[in-house]
Amino acid sequence: MRTLRGRIGLALLAFALVTLLALGGSLWVVLRDLHRDAAIGTLSELTAPYASAVRARIPGVILRPGEGDPPNFIDRLRGGAGIVGDELAESLEAFEEDIEEADVSIIFVQGPNSIIVNPEDETATRLPQVPDIDARLTRGQVATGTTQIEGVGEVLYAATPIVGQGRRQAPPLIMLARVDDSARQATSDLLRALTLAGLLLVVIGIPLAAGLSRSVTGPLRRLASATGDVAKGKVPEPLPTGGPIEVAEASAAFNAMASEVGATREAQRQLLADIRHDLRTPLTVIGGFSEALKDGTATGETATRAADAIADEAGRLERMLDDLDHLTVPGVAGPPLRLESLDSLEVVRGAVERFTAEAEGREQELGIADGAARCTFTADRDALDRILGNIIDNALVHAPSPGGHVQLEVECSSDRITLAVSDDGAGIPAAALPHVFDRFYRADPSRTNPGSGLGLAIVRDLAEALGGTVFAENVEHDGARVGVILPLTPAAVPPGRA
């Protein structure tokens, strides 16, 4: 069986068969014992009246032999020619119907001799083997059990003395026996019970197994179909989370995954749309100034400005490519961090120098805040430059132009350093504050502001790689403050950076 439904059905069938066999075996033993006990009980009830009838009809001299050598009781019953004597035949006439109904044989036993009596043809046949009966019985006692009789087989019997123990001879016993067919009767009863159980299994078990298999295979088929849709680029509708707990958990996990995939694909589509939009401006500028330089329209200072503009736009394109490079391998740590001892003021001065030209072009003021602390800490210089570069670029975009102010702040404590950039722009919307470091998130989705929504996500990844955290908040008046908190000395060398 290769299908789950087939395996479930086969497992239930095997379990049902094993259960039926185990119960059937136990039930067979119980039924056999019940039939055997019932048959022995019937024999016991008939034995005492038979013994009384025989005792009343047979002469006392035969039953109670005295001194000397009296005739043997067994021989007298046979009449010397295998014929039942008149006394015995008369005593059994009243019980003939009961004997036939109970299907019993009448056996007389005395010492080493025994005969089996057939009331129908009034014959008495000597048995070659004396039945194994406890001969130490007193009058009124009934012995029951099973014994083997040659020519008859295994029989159930009930035996009782006709008279009490004699002085010189063993007392004659009357024994009612019937073939032990308790096993056959138990088998017949069990077959009827198993037939009924099999019908119930077919009527109830098969629909139950089918329903159980459908409750498992149905959601799994839906899950497989939905997974195929995801592989084809489609985002399926959420799967129902009913059924067994394990199947419900798998469906819920798939729904979460599909939702995340859908959100990621939507963000990627938005990113590509943003990139198409953002690429037009630098390409237009580069194309226009390139043509001006090529046809000689731009000369002297104009040519210098054209070259500067081309260089600026080329740098902008390079930063966009850096963002895309960060996107191509999500979740991969990247090259190993190169930790070194750094001076806090030296780091922020370098960042200011890198963006001074861009700030001047926007007619904005970029500088280091008064009271910036100086301390020595350990970090990766390239990673730190990318952190500050992305935060400063974000601040310049949102600060007023012209007339905006962007400042770098440095705070040091005994075990950490805080690097922050503040601006006097419109601030961050309250709903956007928890998401500014999310990948692809843009507080302004109108595309009027440049950016891919990756800059601050890169800041978060690099800060976490250095063992730190990020924060974003609105200042008291206008503007926002974004920064990182890093340990002065990382607890352990991280494996890499984003």
C-alpha positions in Angstrom: 0.0 0.0 0.0 1.6 3.3 -1.1 -1.3 5.6 -0.2 -1.9 6.8 3.3 -5.6 6.0 3.0 -4.7 2.4 2.1 -2.2 2.1 4.9 -4.7 3.4 7.5 -7.3 0.9 6.2 -4.9 -2.0 6.2 -3.7 -1.1 9.8 -7.3 -0.9 11.1 -8.2 -4.2 9.3 -5.1 -5.9 10.8 -6.0 -4.5 14.3 -9.6 -5.7 13.9 -8.5 -9.2 12.8 -5.9 -9.6 15.6 -8.5 -8.4 18.2 -11.1 -10.8 16.9 -8.7 -13.7 16.9 -7.6 -12.9 20.5 -11.1 -12.5 21.7 -12.3 -15.4 19.7 -9.7 -17.7 21.2 -10.6 -16.7 24.8 -14.3 -16.9 24.0 -13.9 -20.4 22.5 -12.3 -21.7 25.7 -15.1 -20.1 27.8 -17.8 -21.5 25.5 -16.3 -25.0 25.5 -16.2 -25.1 29.3 -19.8 -23.8 29.5 -21.0 -26.6 27.1 -19.0 -29.2 29.0 -20.3 -28.0 32.4 -23.9 -28.0 31.0 -23.6 -31.5 29.6 -22.1 -32.9 32.8 -24.8 -31.1 34.8 -27.5 -32.8 32.7 -25.8 -36.2 33.3 -25.5 -35.6 37.0 -29.3 -34.8 37.2 -30.2 -38.1 35.5 -27.7 -40.4 37.2 -29.4 -40.6 40.7 -32.9 -41.5 39.3 -31.4 -44.2 37.0 -29.5 -45.7 40.0 -32.7 -45.7 42.1 -34.7 -47.4 39.3 -32.0 -50.1 38.8 -31.8 -50.7 42.5 -35.5 -51.1 42.8 -35.8 -53.6 39.9 -32.6 -55.7 40.3 -32.8 -58.5 43.1 -31.0 -57.6 46.2 -29.0 -60.8 46.2 -27.2 -59.6 43.1 -26.7 -56.1 44.4 -25.7 -57.2 47.8 -23.7 -60.5 47.4 -23.1 -62.3 50.6 -20.5 -64.9 51.6 -19.3 -67.4 49.1 -19.1 -66.8 45.4 -22.2 -64.9 44.3 -22.9 -64.3 40.6 -21.2 -61.2 39.1 -23.6 -58.3 38.7 -22.2 -57.5 35.3 -22.7 -61.0 34.0 -26.3 -61.1 35.3 -27.1 -57.9 33.5 -25.9 -59.4 30.2 -28.0 -62.4 30.7 -25.1 -64.6 29.5 -25.8 -63.8 25.8 -25.4 -60.1 25.5 -29.0 -59.5 26.1 -30.2 -57.1 28.8 -32.0 -58.8 31.5 -35.7 -58.3 32.0 -35.2 -56.5 35.3 -32.8 -53.9 33.8 -34.9 -53.5 30.7 -38.0 -52.7 32.8 -36.1 -50.3 35.0 -34.9 -48.3 31.9 -38.2 -48.1 30.1 -39.4 -45.1 32.1 -36.2 -43.2 31.2 -36.0 -44.2 27.5 -37.2 -40.8 26.2 -34.8 -38.9 28.5 -32.0 -41.1 27.4 -32.6 -40.5 23.7 -33.1 -36.7 24.2 -29.9 -36.4 26.2 -28.0 -38.7 23.7 -26.3 -40.6 26.5 -25.0 -44.1 26.9 -25.5 -46.2 29.9 -22.5 -48.1 31.3 -22.4 -50.4 34.2 -19.1 -50.9 35.9 -18.1 -53.3 38.7 -14.5 -53.8 39.4 -12.6 -54.8 36.3 -15.8 -55.4 34.3 -18.0 -53.0 32.4 -20.8 -53.2 29.9 -22.5 -50.6 27.7 -26.3 -50.9 27.4 -28.3 -50.0 24.4 -32.0 -49.7 25.5 -33.3 -49.7 21.9 -32.3 -53.2 21.0 -31.9 -54.3 24.7 -28.3 -55.4 24.2 -25.5 -55.2 26.7 -21.9 -55.2 25.2 -18.9 -55.8 27.3 -16.3 -53.1 27.0 -12.7 -54.1 26.4 -11.5 -51.3 28.6 -12.9 -50.3 32.0 -13.7 -46.6 32.1 -11.4 -44.6 34.4 -13.7 -43.7 37.3 -13.0 -43.1 40.9 -14.3 -46.4 42.5 -14.1 -45.1 46.1 -17.6 -43.7 45.9 -20.2 -44.2 48.6 -23.9 -44.4 47.9 -25.3 -41.0 47.0 -22.1 -39.6 45.7 -21.7 -38.6 42.0 -18.4 -38.6 40.2 -18.1 -36.4 37.1 -15.4 -35.8 34.5 -14.0 -37.0 31.2 -12.6 -40.4 30.3 -11.5 -42.3 27.2 -13.5 -45.3 26.1 -12.2 -47.5 23.4 -14.5 -47.5 20.4 -16.4 -44.4 21.7 -13.7 -41.8 22.2 -13.5 -38.9 24.7 -16.7 -38.9 26.8 -18.2 -36.8 29.6 -19.7 -38.9 32.4 -21.5 -38.9 35.6 -21.3 -42.0 37.8 -22.8 -43.1 41.1 -22.9 -46.4 43.1 -26.1 -48.4 42.8 -25.5 -49.7 46.3 -23.0 -49.2 49.1 -19.6 -50.7 49.3 -19.7 -54.5 49.5 -17.6 -56.7 51.8 -15.8 -58.7 49.1 -16.7 -57.2 45.8 -16.5 -53.6 44.4 -19.9 -52.0 44.3 -21.6 -51.8 41.0 -21.7 -48.3 39.4 -24.1 -46.8 36.9 -22.4 -44.4 34.5 -24.1 -42.0 32.1 -21.8 -40.9 29.3 -22.0 -38.9 26.2 -19.4 -38.0 23.5 -17.6 -34.8 24.4 -18.6 -32.5 21.6 -18.2 -29.3 23.6 -15.4 -28.2 21.3 -17.6 -28.6 18.3 -20.5 -26.7 19.9 -18.1 -23.9 21.0 -16.7 -23.7 17.5 -20.2 -23.5 16.1 -21.2 -20.7 18.5 -18.0 -18.8 17.9 -18.4 -19.0 14.1 -21.9 -17.4 14.5 -20.5 -14.7 16.8 -17.6 -14.0 14.4 -20.0 -13.8 11.5 -22.0 -11.2 13.3 -18.9 -9.4 14.3 -17.6 -9.4 10.8 -20.9 -8.0 9.5 -20.7 -5.2 12.1 -17.1 -4.6 11.1 -18.1 -4.2 7.5 -21.2 -2.0 8.3 -19.5 0.1 10.9 -15.7 -0.4 10.6 -15.3 0.3 6.9 -17.2 3.7 6.9 -15.3 4.6 10.1 -11.9 3.8 8.6 -12.9 5.7 5.4 -13.9 8.7 7.5 -10.8 8.6 9.5 -8.6 8.3 6.4 -10.4 11.2 4.7 -9.9 13.4 7.8 -6.2 12.9 7.4 -5.7 12.5 3.7 -8.1 15.3 2.7 -6.2 18.1 4.5 -2.9 16.6 3.3 -4.1 16.7 -0.3 -5.2 20.3 0.1 -1.8 21.0 1.6 0.0 19.3 -1.3 -2.1 21.3 -3.8 -1.5 24.6 -2.0 2.2 23.8 -1.9 2.2 23.3 -5.6 0.5 26.7 -6.0 3.2 28.4 -3.9 5.9 26.7 -6.1 4.2 28.2 -9.2 4.3 31.7 -7.7 0.7 31.8 -6.5 -0.4 32.6 -3.0 -3.3 30.2 -2.1 -6.2 30.9 0.1 -5.7 30.0 3.8 -6.2 26.3 4.5 -8.9 25.2 7.0 -7.3 24.2 10.3 -9.8 21.6 11.4 -9.2 17.8 11.8 -6.6 16.0 13.9 -4.3 18.2 15.9 -1.2 17.3 13.9 -2.9 18.0 10.6 -4.3 21.3 12.0 -0.8 22.3 13.1 0.6 21.5 9.7 -2.1 23.6 8.0 -1.6 26.5 10.4 2.1 26.4 9.8 1.6 26.4 6.1 -0.8 29.3 6.3 1.8 31.3 8.2 4.4 30.4 5.7 2.2 31.2 2.7 1.3 34.6 4.3 5.0 35.4 4.8 5.8 34.3 1.3 3.0 36.4 0.0 4.1 39.4 2.0 7.7 38.9 0.9 6.7 38.7 -2.8 4.6 41.7 -2.5 7.4 43.6 -0.9 9.8 42.4 -3.6 7.3 43.6 -6.3 7.1 46.9 -4.5 10.9 47.0 -4.3 11.3 46.4 -8.0 8.7 49.1 -8.7 10.6 51.5 -6.4 13.9 50.6 -8.1 12.5 51.3 -11.5 11.3 54.6 -10.3 14.5 55.5 -8.5 16.7 54.5 -11.4 15.0 56.9 -13.8 16.3 60.1 -12.1 20.0 59.2 -11.9 19.9 57.6 -15.3 18.3 60.7 -16.7 20.8 63.0 -15.0 23.7 60.9 -16.2 22.4 60.6 -19.7 21.7 64.4 -19.9 25.1 65.5 -18.6 26.9 62.8 -20.7 25.3 64.2 -23.8 26.2 67.7 -22.8 29.9 66.7 -22.3 29.8 64.7 -25.5 28.5 67.5 -27.8 30.5 70.2 -26.0 27.6 72.1 -24.6 29.1 71.8 -21.1 32.4 73.5 -20.8 34.5 75.1 -18.1 32.7 75.2 -14.7 29.6 73.7 -16.3 31.6 70.7 -17.4 32.9 70.3 -13.8 29.4 70.5 -12.4 28.3 68.0 -15.0 31.1 65.6 -14.0 30.3 66.1 -10.3 26.6 65.4 -11.0 27.5 62.2 -12.9 29.7 61.1 -10.1 27.0 61.8 -7.5 24.4 59.9 -9.5 26.9 57.0 -10.0 27.4 56.9 -6.3 23.6 56.8 -5.7 23.4 53.9 -8.2 26.2 52.1 -6.3 24.3 52.5 -3.0 21.2 51.1 -4.6 23.2 48.1 -5.9 24.6 47.6 -2.4 21.0 47.4 -1.1 20.2 44.8 -3.8 23.3 42.8 -2.9 22.1 42.7 0.6 18.8 41.4 -0.6 20.1 38.6 -2.8 21.3 36.4 0.1 18.8 36.9 3.0 19.8 35.2 6.2 23.5 34.7 5.2 25.9 36.2 7.6 28.3 37.5 4.9 32.1 38.0 5.2 33.6 37.6 8.7 33.8 40.7 10.9 37.2 42.4 11.3 37.2 43.7 14.8 39.5 46.5 15.7 39.9 49.2 18.3 38.2 52.4 17.3 37.9 56.0 18.5 34.3 57.2 18.7 35.0 60.8 17.6 37.2 59.7 14.7 34.4 57.4 13.5 31.7 60.1 13.5 34.1 62.7 11.9 34.8 60.3 9.1 31.0 59.8 8.5 30.4 63.6 8.5 33.2 64.1 5.9 31.7 61.5 3.6 28.3 63.2 3.5 29.3 66.9 3.7 29.2 67.4 0.0 25.7 65.8 -0.2 24.4 67.9 2.7 25.8 71.1 1.1 24.1 70.2 -2.2 20.8 69.9 -0.3 21.7 73.2 1.5 21.5 71.3 4.8 23.8 71.5 7.8 25.5 68.3 8.9 27.7 68.1 11.9 28.6 66.6 15.3 26.4 67.5 18.3 28.0 69.4 21.2 29.0 67.2 24.0 29.8 64.2 21.8 31.7 61.7 24.1 35.0 60.3 23.2 35.7 56.6 24.1 37.5 53.6 22.7 35.4 50.6 21.6 35.8 47.5 19.5 33.9 47.0 16.2 34.2 46.4 12.5 35.0 49.7 10.8 33.3 48.9 7.5 30.2 47.7 9.2 30.1 50.8 11.3 30.6 53.1 8.3 27.6 51.3 6.6 25.5 51.8 9.8 26.2 55.5 10.1 26.0 56.0 6.3 22.5 54.5 6.1 21.2 56.5 9.1 22.7 59.8 7.9 21.4 59.3 4.4 17.9 58.6 5.8 18.2 61.7 8.0 19.2 63.9 5.0 16.3 62.7 3.0 13.8 63.6 5.7 15.3 66.8 6.9 14.0 70.1 5.3 15.8 71.1 2.2 17.1 73.7 2.2 17.7 74.7 5.8 17.6 71.3 7.5 19.9 70.3 10.3 21.4 66.8 10.9 23.6 66.1 13.9 25.6 63.0 15.0 25.5 62.2 18.7 27.9 60.0 20.8 27.2 58.8 24.3 29.5 56.4 26.2 29.0 54.5 29.4 31.0 51.8 31.3 30.1 49.0 28.9 28.3 50.5 25.8 28.4 53.3 23.3 25.4 55.0 21.7 25.7 56.4 18.2 22.6 58.4 17.0 21.6 60.7 14.2 18.9 63.3 14.7 17.2 65.6 12.2 14.6 68.4 12.3 12.2 66.9 9.8 8.6 66.0 10.2 9.4 63.0 12.4 8.2 59.4 12.1 4.5 58.6 12.2 3.5 56.8 15.4 2.2 53.8 13.4 5.5 53.5 11.6 7.8 53.6 14.6 7.6 49.8 15.3 8.4 49.0 11.7 11.1 51.4 10.5 13.7 48.6 10.8 11.6 46.0 8.9 12.8 44.8 5.6 11.2 46.7 2.6 9.2 48.9 5.0 8.6 52.5 3.9 6.6 54.9 6.0 5.7 56.9 2.9 4.5 54.4 0.3 3.7 57.2 -2.3 7.2 56.8 -3.8 7.8 60.5 -3.6 10.8 59.8 -1.3 13.7 57.7 -2.7 14.8 54.5 -1.1 14.2 50.8 -1.2 13.1 50.2 2.4 16.3 48.3 3.0 18.6 51.0 4.5 17.5 50.8 8.1 16.9 47.0 7.9 20.6 46.8 7.0 21.4 48.9 10.0 19.5 46.5 12.3 21.3 43.4 10.8 24.7 45.0 11.2 24.1 46.2 14.7 22.9 42.7 15.8 26.0 41.2 14.2 28.1 43.5 16.4 26.1 42.4 19.5 24.0 45.6 19.7 20.5 46.9 19.2 18.8 49.7 17.3 16.2 52.3 18.2 14.1 55.0 16.6 12.2 57.8 18.3 10.7 61.2 17.7 12.4 64.1 19.4 10.5 66.5 21.6 9.8 69.2 19.0 10.2 68.3 15.3 12.3 65.5 13.8 13.4 62.0 14.6 16.4 60.3 16.3 17.7 57.0 15.0 20.7 55.1 16.3 22.4 52.0 17.6 23.6 50.9 21.0 26.8 48.7 20.8 28.9 47.0 23.5 32.3 48.6 24.0 33.7 45.0 23.7 31.6 42.3 22.0 31.1 39.3 24.3 32.0 36.9 21.5 33.3 37.4 18.0 30.2 37.1 15.7 30.5 34.8 12.7 29.9 37.5 10.2 27.8 40.4 9.1 24.9 41.0 6.8 
